[in-house]
Amino acid sequence: MRSIQFITHQNDCIGYAEGAKMALEGGCKWIQLRMKDATDDEVRVVAAEIQPLCKQNEAIFLLDDRVELARELHADGVHLGKNDMPVDEARRVLGEEFIIGGTANTFEDIERLASQGADYIGCGPFRFTTTKKNLAPVLGIEGYRDIIENMRRAGIDIPVVAIGGITASDIDDILATGVKGIAVSGSVLTAENPVAMMRTLINGE
């Protein structure tokens, strides 16, 4: 069983809550509710649908960016991008019981996040993706190899989750670099059968 995280997105056919429900139905155990341009009230409405389903399915429920809202909703944690609140500041707000992840594109980013006490690193993009604006330089397999090797040398032992345009056929090669998990969004939502696609991503069938 592979460690697959689902990051919510919406397209013309599937909304945020519906996408998360399909990911959970497919066996996903980690949902990040990402609604970049929404208001907190809009996020609350979707969270009210998704959060109980995550509990029922024993899945982790994280919010993207919104530290105060994560505390209010008793989410399992937050994921913080490069322009969001620093990890150590979020830790002071949330305490030790919350999961706090951070976004990295380089080994230097990972060093900084490790020093701030991040629980995991979302590292990417693997390749070009349309679900994210202002994309950082693409890493590819070699990029992950270099980053993981630098982490080993530096004695940094934090799980790295690859993200950015990843499809089912990429996963084995990415995990072979030492990356611990895979984050997906578009590859599930654009699949003919999103539930079956999530199962395939998790089980490697």
Solvent accessible surface area in square Angstrom, and as a share of the most:
residue,aa,sasa,rsa
1,M,188,0.84
2,R,42,0.16
3,S,63,0.41
4,I,8,0.04
5,Q,9,0.04
6,F,0,0.00
7,I,15,0.08
8,T,3,0.02
9,H,57,0.25
10,Q,92,0.41
11,N,58,0.30
12,D,153,0.79
13,C,113,0.67
14,I,19,0.09
15,G,28,0.27
16,Y,42,0.16
17,A,13,0.10
18,E,85,0.38
19,G,1,0.01
20,A,0,0.00
21,K,80,0.34
22,M,32,0.14
23,A,0,0.00
24,L,9,0.05
25,E,115,0.51
26,G,4,0.04
27,G,30,0.28
28,C,1,0.00
29,K,103,0.43
30,W,42,0.15
31,I,0,0.00
32,Q,6,0.03
33,L,3,0.01
34,R,43,0.16
35,M,13,0.06
36,K,96,0.41
37,D,125,0.65
38,A,23,0.17
39,T,79,0.46
40,D,62,0.32
41,D,95,0.49
42,E,88,0.40
43,V,1,0.01
44,R,83,0.30
45,V,103,0.59
46,V,20,0.11
47,A,1,0.01
48,A,72,0.56
49,E,78,0.35
50,I,0,0.00
51,Q,22,0.10
52,P,63,0.40
53,L,48,0.24
54,C,1,0.01
55,K,144,0.61
56,Q,135,0.60
57,N,52,0.27
58,E,150,0.67
59,A,9,0.07
60,I,52,0.26
61,F,3,0.01
62,L,0,0.00
63,L,1,0.00
64,D,8,0.04
65,D,49,0.25
66,R,44,0.16
67,V,6,0.03
68,E,94,0.42
69,L,4,0.02
70,A,0,0.00
71,R,115,0.42
72,E,88,0.39
73,L,39,0.19
74,H,141,0.63
75,A,6,0.04
76,D,60,0.31
77,G,0,0.00
78,V,0,0.00
79,H,16,0.07
80,L,4,0.02
81,G,20,0.20
82,K,102,0.43
83,N,151,0.77
84,D,30,0.16
85,M,53,0.24
86,P,64,0.40
87,V,2,0.01
88,D,53,0.27
89,E,68,0.31
90,A,0,0.00
91,R,32,0.12
92,R,178,0.65
93,V,40,0.23
94,L,8,0.04
95,G,26,0.25
96,E,141,0.63
97,E,138,0.62
98,F,21,0.09
99,I,42,0.21
100,I,0,0.00
101,G,0,0.00
102,G,0,0.00
103,T,29,0.17
104,A,0,0.00
105,N,10,0.05
106,T,52,0.31
107,F,31,0.13
108,E,111,0.50
109,D,17,0.09
110,I,0,0.00
111,E,76,0.34
112,R,99,0.36
113,L,6,0.03
114,A,29,0.23
115,S,97,0.63
116,Q,39,0.18
117,G,37,0.35
118,A,9,0.07
119,D,62,0.32
120,Y,10,0.04
121,I,0,0.00
122,G,7,0.07
123,C,0,0.00
124,G,8,0.08
125,P,9,0.06
126,F,15,0.06
127,R,94,0.34
128,F,140,0.58
129,T,17,0.10
130,T,118,0.69
131,T,37,0.21
132,K,85,0.36
133,K,151,0.64
134,N,153,0.78
135,L,51,0.26
136,A,36,0.28
137,P,101,0.64
138,V,79,0.46
139,L,34,0.17
140,G,21,0.20
141,I,41,0.21
142,E,106,0.48
143,G,13,0.13
144,Y,0,0.00
145,R,120,0.44
146,D,84,0.44
147,I,9,0.05
148,I,13,0.06
149,E,65,0.29
150,N,46,0.24
151,M,8,0.03
152,R,152,0.55
153,R,180,0.66
154,A,56,0.44
155,G,67,0.65
156,I,31,0.16
157,D,136,0.71
158,I,27,0.14
159,P,62,0.39
160,V,2,0.01
161,V,8,0.05
162,A,0,0.00
163,I,52,0.26
164,G,7,0.06
165,G,28,0.27
166,I,5,0.02
167,T,59,0.34
168,A,34,0.27
169,S,100,0.64
170,D,16,0.08
171,I,0,0.00
172,D,94,0.49
173,D,86,0.44
174,I,0,0.00
175,L,47,0.23
176,A,89,0.69
177,T,11,0.07
178,G,23,0.22
179,V,5,0.03
180,K,131,0.55
181,G,1,0.01
182,I,0,0.00
183,A,4,0.03
184,V,6,0.04
185,S,16,0.10
186,G,21,0.20
187,S,25,0.16
188,V,0,0.00
189,L,7,0.04
190,T,106,0.62
191,A,22,0.17
192,E,185,0.83
193,N,84,0.43
194,P,16,0.10
195,V,18,0.11
196,A,40,0.31
197,M,54,0.24
198,M,0,0.00
199,R,110,0.40
200,T,39,0.22
201,L,0,0.00
202,I,9,0.05
203,N,68,0.35
204,G,37,0.35
205,E,154,0.69
